[in-house]
Amino acid sequence: DPHHTYEIAWTFLISMICEKIEKKQHWLRIHALGLSHPQGRVVYLAPSGGGKSFLAAQAMQNQGRILSDEILWTDGKRFYPFPLRIALKNDSCEKLKLTSERKFSRKFFESKNLFSFESHSISPAMETQIVFLGSQGRNFSLKPADIIDRLQFYWLASLGLGLPQMREFMIRGENLLWLPRLFLRRLFLSLKLLHSTPFWTLSLEKNSSRNFEKLMYWMKNSFKI
């Protein structure tokens, strides 16, 4: 299956590139959307299928700029851009009236459509005003993250769950001496981020075009830009 082969090769390549960056820059890699908008600057962490790409596409259609909708880098205070591509399901493309640049099928999941980032839609490095720990539910809701939410972020960010980098703990045998240092650095940077930035939980309505509108309304009434 050429589509499946393409995804495996893509994942492996990105994993190797990110490993080199992480070693050289000593940054933390997280699976998240970084968004800069006239209403505010936010980071949204969510698992695959959590609505990051749809929210990113909506933002770019409404004066927003994106660091990435998949992999973000942070030194514990600032976030740095790593724009790759945006992958949207067919129904999302229809809602946003987007024409796919390339389609690919996935072995165990629904097919997706690929889109490139336009240069004007890429945000420079930023200090976020808030980090959202995301999920999808029946209703749009926001609340301050509790200690359990924060501990979960601390653990998952340190391990690298949700990213190609998780494989580095399992198959990169020649790097066993480096991995403990990597893990400790992730622990330190995760703790630094938790200390310096407000954390909230954000639940998005599934497949709703109103998520972006509601989020911008909340940001407008919460932030002083």
C-alpha positions as CSV (number, residue, x, y, z in Angstrom):
1,D,0.0,0.0,0.0
2,P,1.8,3.2,-1.2
3,H,-0.2,5.4,1.2
4,H,0.7,3.3,4.2
5,T,4.4,3.2,3.1
6,Y,4.3,7.0,2.7
7,E,3.0,7.5,6.3
8,I,5.6,5.1,7.8
9,A,8.4,6.9,5.9
10,W,7.0,10.3,6.9
11,T,6.8,9.4,10.6
12,F,10.3,7.9,10.6
13,L,11.8,11.0,8.9
14,I,10.1,13.5,11.2
15,S,11.1,11.4,14.2
16,M,14.8,11.4,13.2
17,I,14.8,15.2,12.4
18,C,13.1,16.0,15.7
19,E,15.6,13.8,17.6
20,K,18.5,15.8,16.2
21,I,16.8,19.1,17.0
22,E,16.0,18.0,20.6
23,K,19.6,16.9,21.2
24,K,21.1,20.2,19.8
25,Q,18.6,22.8,21.2
26,H,17.6,21.0,24.5
27,W,13.9,21.8,23.9
28,L,10.8,19.9,24.9
29,R,8.7,18.5,22.1
30,I,4.9,18.2,22.6
31,H,2.0,17.1,20.6
32,A,-0.1,20.3,20.3
33,L,-1.5,23.2,18.3
34,G,0.2,26.6,18.7
35,L,-2.1,29.4,17.7
36,S,-1.5,33.2,17.6
37,H,-4.6,35.4,16.9
38,P,-5.5,39.1,17.5
39,Q,-7.6,37.8,20.4
40,G,-4.6,36.0,22.1
41,R,-1.9,33.3,22.0
42,V,-2.7,29.8,23.1
43,V,-1.4,26.2,23.0
44,Y,-3.9,23.4,22.7
45,L,-2.7,19.9,23.6
46,A,-4.9,17.0,22.6
47,P,-4.6,13.4,21.3
48,S,-5.0,12.5,17.7
49,G,-8.5,13.2,16.6
50,G,-8.9,15.9,19.3
51,G,-9.7,18.7,16.9
52,K,-6.3,20.4,16.6
53,S,-6.1,20.4,12.8
54,F,-9.7,21.6,12.3
55,L,-9.1,24.4,14.8
56,A,-5.9,25.4,13.0
57,A,-7.6,25.5,9.6
58,Q,-10.4,27.7,11.1
59,A,-7.8,30.0,12.7
60,M,-6.0,30.5,9.4
61,Q,-9.3,31.5,7.7
62,N,-9.9,34.1,10.4
63,Q,-6.7,36.1,10.9
64,G,-4.9,33.4,12.9
65,R,-1.3,32.3,12.5
66,I,0.0,28.8,13.4
67,L,3.2,27.5,14.9
68,S,2.2,24.0,14.1
69,D,-0.9,21.7,14.6
70,E,1.2,18.6,15.4
71,I,4.6,19.2,16.9
72,L,5.6,22.2,19.0
73,W,8.9,23.0,20.6
74,T,9.3,24.9,23.9
75,D,12.2,25.9,26.2
76,G,9.7,26.0,29.0
77,K,8.6,29.5,28.3
78,R,8.6,30.3,24.6
79,F,7.1,28.1,21.9
80,Y,8.8,27.7,18.5
81,P,7.3,27.0,15.1
82,F,7.6,23.7,13.3
83,P,5.0,23.8,10.5
84,L,4.6,20.5,8.7
85,R,1.2,20.0,7.1
86,I,-2.4,20.0,8.0
87,A,-4.4,16.8,7.5
88,L,-8.2,17.0,7.5
89,K,-11.0,14.5,7.1
90,N,-13.4,14.8,4.2
91,D,-16.3,16.3,6.3
92,S,-13.9,18.9,7.7
93,C,-12.9,20.0,4.2
94,E,-16.5,20.3,3.3
95,K,-17.3,22.5,6.3
96,L,-14.4,24.8,5.6
97,K,-14.8,24.7,1.8
98,L,-11.3,23.6,1.2
99,T,-9.9,21.8,-1.8
100,S,-7.4,19.1,-1.0
101,E,-3.8,19.3,-2.3
102,R,-3.3,15.6,-1.8
103,K,-5.4,12.7,-0.4
104,F,-4.1,9.7,1.3
105,S,-5.7,6.6,2.8
106,R,-4.7,5.1,6.2
107,K,-4.6,1.4,7.0
108,F,-6.8,1.5,10.1
109,F,-8.3,5.0,10.0
110,E,-10.4,7.3,7.8
111,S,-8.7,8.9,4.8
112,K,-7.4,12.4,5.1
113,N,-6.6,15.4,2.9
114,L,-3.3,17.2,3.1
115,F,-2.7,20.9,3.0
116,S,0.5,23.0,3.2
117,F,1.0,26.0,5.4
118,E,1.0,29.3,3.6
119,S,4.0,31.4,4.6
120,H,1.9,34.3,5.9
121,S,0.0,31.9,8.1
122,I,3.1,30.8,10.1
123,S,3.5,32.4,13.5
124,P,7.0,33.4,14.8
125,A,8.1,32.1,18.2
126,M,5.8,33.2,21.0
127,E,5.1,33.1,24.7
128,T,1.6,31.6,25.1
129,Q,-0.9,33.2,27.5
130,I,-2.5,29.8,28.3
131,V,-2.1,26.1,27.7
132,F,-5.3,24.1,27.1
133,L,-5.4,20.4,27.9
134,G,-8.0,19.3,25.4
135,S,-10.6,16.6,24.6
136,Q,-13.8,16.2,22.6
137,G,-17.2,16.0,24.3
138,R,-20.8,16.8,23.8
139,N,-20.5,20.5,24.8
140,F,-17.9,23.2,24.6
141,S,-16.5,23.9,28.1
142,L,-13.5,25.5,29.8
143,K,-12.2,25.2,33.4
144,P,-8.9,25.6,35.2
145,A,-6.8,22.4,35.2
146,D,-6.8,20.6,38.5
147,I,-3.8,18.8,40.0
148,I,-4.7,15.5,38.3
149,D,-4.8,17.2,34.9
150,R,-1.4,18.8,35.6
151,L,0.2,15.6,36.7
152,Q,-1.1,13.8,33.6
153,F,0.4,16.5,31.4
154,Y,3.7,16.2,33.3
155,W,3.9,12.5,32.8
156,L,2.8,12.4,29.2
157,A,5.0,15.3,28.1
158,S,8.0,13.7,29.8
159,L,7.5,10.4,28.0
160,G,6.6,11.9,24.7
161,L,3.3,10.1,24.3
162,G,1.4,11.0,21.1
163,L,4.5,11.8,19.2
164,P,6.9,9.8,16.9
165,Q,9.5,10.3,19.6
166,M,7.9,7.7,21.9
167,R,9.5,5.1,19.6
168,E,12.9,6.5,20.5
169,F,12.6,5.0,23.9
170,M,11.9,1.5,22.4
171,I,13.9,1.0,19.2
172,R,16.9,3.3,19.5
173,G,19.1,0.9,21.4
174,E,22.4,2.6,20.5
175,N,21.1,5.7,22.4
176,L,20.4,4.0,25.8
177,L,23.0,6.1,27.6
178,W,21.4,9.3,26.1
179,L,17.8,8.4,26.9
180,P,17.9,9.0,30.7
181,R,19.3,12.5,30.1
182,L,16.5,13.1,27.6
183,F,13.9,11.9,30.0
184,L,15.2,14.1,32.9
185,R,15.4,17.1,30.6
186,R,11.8,16.6,29.6
187,L,10.8,16.3,33.2
188,F,12.6,19.6,34.0
189,L,11.1,21.5,31.0
190,S,7.6,20.2,31.7
191,L,7.8,21.4,35.3
192,K,9.1,24.8,34.1
193,L,6.2,25.2,31.7
194,L,3.7,24.2,34.4
195,H,5.2,26.8,36.7
196,S,5.3,29.6,34.2
197,T,2.0,29.2,32.3
198,P,-1.7,28.9,33.3
199,F,-3.2,25.5,32.4
200,W,-6.9,25.0,31.7
201,T,-8.9,22.1,30.3
202,L,-10.8,22.7,27.1
203,S,-13.5,20.3,25.8
204,L,-14.5,20.9,22.2
205,E,-17.8,19.9,20.6
206,K,-17.2,17.1,18.2
207,N,-17.1,18.2,14.5
208,S,-18.4,21.6,15.4
209,S,-17.6,24.7,13.4
210,R,-18.5,26.8,16.4
211,N,-15.6,25.7,18.5
212,F,-13.3,28.4,17.1
213,E,-16.0,31.1,17.4
214,K,-16.6,30.2,21.1
215,L,-12.9,30.0,21.9
216,M,-12.2,33.4,20.3
217,Y,-15.1,34.9,22.3
218,W,-13.7,33.5,25.5
219,M,-10.2,34.8,24.7
220,K,-11.5,38.2,23.9
221,N,-13.1,38.5,27.3
222,S,-10.2,36.9,29.2
223,F,-7.0,38.4,27.7
224,K,-5.6,41.8,27.5
225,I,-3.4,41.9,24.4
